[in-house]
C-alpha cells in the first residue's frame, strides 16, 4: 500500500513508526489488528482503538495508524453476488457438505442480542436486518421466518421470489422443512449458532417428519461470503471497583461457593456479559453493550480460564485479572471442555443460552453435564450498594439530558420543524455532555404519530417523520455510563392532544403507577406483577403486545435476566438490587403510540406498616417529567395523584441543582402539582 | 351365616329370595357385591346400592339383602397388627420381593383427590389420614413425608418412634433414601400409584445417589393388609342430557376430531372424571365426587373401550352407552394397551396424571407414545349452555340453604350455643332439603376462632369449638346437585368484630372484587389474575398461602383443571364457560381466619365499551350475602361499594321469591346498601 489520499505513507514508513514506538508488531500484524478494529462498532471516544497498539503512542505512530485505518476502511469490500447469486452459492456449498438444506439464524455463538459484523449471516444472505429471524435454504425453495414485529420489514428487505415469508412462531419450521426437503433428507445447522434446547426440540420435530438434523462443522455461509468481517477487536479494560463495588476475586469466590454447594466442579460460561461481570472487564465488541466477546470456565476453586483474543487485552488487564485467571486463545475452548469431560466430575452449562456445540463437545468427552442456569446471572442481577449509588448518579445525569431535551422539544416541536432523527440526535448530543457517558445503551426509538405505534420502530431516512401538532411523540432511549445503564421512555403531546389520547395515556400511567407502588412478599416473581400494569387498560378493553419490564445491567446489557415483568411465566423471585424497567404502553396502529418507562430497583420494605412477612417494593431510578398535558385527572385515584406529584417533586428536587436557571424554571412548570 | 340380630335368615333363604326376584345371582355373588358396596362411601339416598342387584326388587328380596348387608357390616374386620407390627410385616414382604425399601404414597391408580377404601394404604400402614403425603420404608428406618398443612396432624397420628417426620417438598426424598438404604440399594414402588413424571424425576435423583428405583408388580402393602377392602361397587347411572347438555356421542365425536387433528390414533383416559364427562355417566365410588372409577381408551373414530366392573352398570346403561362403547373388565386394560402398541400409530397419554404403569406397558408394547394433556380436560372445563343454566339453578337452591343457615347462625351463635359441628350439620340438612341434592361436594370446613386460621381444617369431636362472641366464624362448604356443583365460603362476625378484623376482611373483599370485576383479553391465564386478589393485602404487608381459585366441575369434581387462579405458573388460557372459585383469604394463626369465596364463570365481554380486542370477564354464580358487619367502608372505592351493593341486590332479587317471609326479611336487611 502506498502513500495515498488518507495520508498513509506506506508499509515501510509504518514499520519505522512502530519500531520508533518500541512496538514489536509487524506491519502485517498491525493490519490484522486494524481489520478487527474495523469489524467492531464505532466507539464514543473515537481513538480508544489505539490502545490495542500500546499505551501512550508517539504522535507520529498514532497518525500513521490512523491513516492506515482510514485507507483500509475506504477499501472496497470484495463484492458479494446479488441475493439470487448468494443463495446459489450457498446451495452449492451445501451439496459439497452432503446436506440438503441449512438453517441460517440471526444469532451468534453467544446467542446475544447484539452480534458482531461477521456473525450477521442472515442479513448478508437474505438482506433481512431485523433482530430476530431465521432462514432455511432447501434445494429448490427457501424461506425466511420472522415474527409479527418484522413482517413488513421482511417484505421490504427480502424478495419473495427467492424466499417464502413465514411466521417465526406460528408456522412450524418442521412442516416447511418436511415439504421443502426430499423425503429422508438432511437439514444442516451450525451447532455454534443454536442453543442445545433448540437443537433437541427441532430434531424431535424433524424426526417425526423423517428429516435428519445434522450438525455441519464449518459454516457454509462463511465459506461463500467474500470479505466476511473478522472477529471484532476492541480494547478490553478493567472495570474499576469504584463502579463495580465488588472485586472480581470476591465475585469468583462467591460463584465458586455456589458451585461447591451444588457439587459442580466447573461451569462453562458462554454469556459475554456474565464473564464481563465476573471478571470486572468491559470492552466494545458489539454495539450499545460494553462487553468483550469471550467464553470462560470457572472452577469450584474460583479459578477461571478466559478464552479471548489476547490482542484485545490492554496493558494492566493481566495484572487486574491476577494469577487465578488464565487467558487462553478462543480455539483452546474445545480442549478445555475435553479436560472437563475426562475429570469425571459434574460440569454446569446453561441450556437456555449455551450453544449446542458446547454440549456436544462435553458429551463427546464423556462429561457429566449438569444443565442449569448460568451461575453469574443471579448475582449479576442483584446490584450491590456501590452499583446502586452509581446508577442513581447516572440517572441524575441522564435526567438532566432528558429535561434539557424535553424543554427543547417543547419549544421547537410545536412549530413542526423537528423530525424524529433531529430529536434523537439532539437527545444523544445532550447525553454526551454528561460525565462518564460511554454511548447509547440501544438504538433510540424516536416515533412521531403513527410511527410511535410501531413497537420496535427504528428511524431511518426513509421513514423519518416530522413531529406535528395534534400528534403524540414517543421517545425510548438510554445510555451507557461508566456508573450505570439507563433506559427511559416518555410520550409527549405535540400541540393539543385529543380526549382519547389523554384517556389512554392516563390508563397507561395508572398501570405504570401500580407497578411502581406495588409491595409484594419475598418470593414473588415479575410475572406476578405484570397484570398490575395491564389491569387499567384491560378494564377499558385495551392491552399492549409486549412485556412490562426487563432486567437492566450495571454498565452492561440494557436487557438482562433472569428476572422480568411479563405475562410469560417466569418463576425467578425478585430480589433486592434487581433493576427492571416498568414500561406499559398502548398503541393505536396508524395513529399513535404511548409508553411510559422508568427504571425501578427492587428494595426491601421492612418498614411497611403492620407487615407480617418480609415485603419488597421498588425505588424509582429514572428522573424525568411525565407530560401533564396527557393526563386526565378524573381517571386517577387520590393515591395515584399523590404518587405523581411526589415523583415530580423528587425529579425537581434532584435535578434543579444540576440545571441552568431557564431549564430549572421549565422543569418547575413541567412538574407542578396535578390538581384533581 | 345364620339367622341373627340383623334379621338375616341364612344363605338358603337368600337364595330363595334371589330366585323369587328372577335373579340368576348366587349367594356368593351377592356377598361379593355387598363387599364392594361396603367398600364404597355412604350415599345420600341410602338404598341406591340395591340397584346393583336389579330394578324393582320384591320387598322380601330387598329386605333379605339389607339384612345381609347389615350383618356383613357388623362383622369384625380381620385385625391388623399394631403400627410396629404392620411395619414389620411390610419389611418382610419387601425382603421377599428383593427390594430394600418401598414408597407408600397417598394416591390411588387414578391419582385422584378422593381415593377408595382399599387404596388408603398410607393410612392403614402409618395411621396418617391427611389428603397428601408419602411414607418410605427402609430396612432399619422409615419416614413420613407431609406438607406444611399436615405437620401437626402427622405428629398426632403417626408415632415418631417408628417414622421420622419429613417435609414433603422441602426435604428431598432422594437424600433420605440414600442415607437410609444400603449403598447400591433398591427402592421399590408400585407403578400404578405414581405418575410417570414422578417416577422419571425420582429415578434421576436416586440414580445420582446410587440407588435403583424398581417397579414392584404386586403391591407389598396389599399382601400384608388383612381384610383390605375390595374395589367399591356403586351403581353407575346415565347422566341425563337434560343436565349434561351434550350427548356422549357428540362429545366423543368432538374428542375424536381433536385426536385426528393431532394425528393421534387413540388416547388413554386415566381420569375417572374425564370418563364420566365423556360418557355422561355418574357413580359413587369415592366420597363427594359422583364418579365411577374406571379407565378408558378413545379411538380417533370416537369408539371407546371402557374398562370397568360390569356389575356396576345398572340396567339401561348399556343402551345409554350404545354400540360405539365397548365395556371390558378392568384387567383387560393391559392387553388393550398392547394392541395400541402393535398398531404402530400414535397413542396419547397424560404424563401429569397417568400412572407409570400405563406408560411402561405402552412402551413395552412398542407404542409411539405422545405425551400430552388428557383430551377431555379442556372441553369438560368449558361448560355448555345447559350446564351453565343448571349450575345457576343449583346455585339458587344452594343460596337458599346458605341464607337460611346464615339467618339461623345470626340468631343462635351470639348466645354461644352453637359448635362447629352443629353449624356444619345444620347447613348440610338445609341443603338436603333442596331439589336434586346429591350430597356434599367436599367435607365442610367449619372453623370458629383460631380453627378458622387452619386452611385445611376439618372439624372433629376433639377439635370442635363453640362459636363465641367477638370471634370470626369461617364456613367453606359445597354440594353436589344433579344440575351442578357448588362451593362457597363465608366468614361471619359472631358478636362485635375488632377493627383489625374488619380492616383485614375488607382487604380480602377488595381482592375478591378485583377478580370478580376483572376484564381481560382472550389468551389470559388464571395465573395472570392471581395478583389482583392479593394486591390489596400485599400493600398492607399481608398475604395468604393458598391459591386464589380452582376449576369446578358440573355435577363432578369440585376441583378440576386445567384452569386455575394461582401464583404457580399456568399457561392455560381462560375460556368462556370455565367455572372457577374466587377465594382470597387472610389467616392470623391462633386468632381467626377470613375467606370470601364465590364461584364465577368465564364469559365473553363483547359489549365492553371501546374494546379493541375480544375481552373476557366473569359472571358470579354464588348467591349468598357477605357480612356487612365486617366491612370497613372507608377502605373501599366507590366502584367497589357499587359492586357490593349490586351483588347484594342480585342475591336478594334472585333468592327472595324462594324464601319464607321471615327469611326474606332477614335477607333484605343483610343485603341492604352499604353507605360510604
Interface residues (C-beta under 8 A of the other chain):
Chain A: X514 X517 X518 X519 X520 X521 X524 X525 X527 X528 X529 X530 X531 X532 X534 X535 X538 X539 X540 X541 X542 X543 X567 X569 X570 X571 X605 X608 X609 X610 X611 X612 X613 X615 X637
Chain B: X514 X517 X518 X519 X520 X521 X524 X525 X527 X528 X529 X530 X531 X532 X534 X535 X538 X539 X540 X541 X542 X543 X567 X569 X570 X571 X605 X608 X609 X610 X611 X612 X613 X615 X637
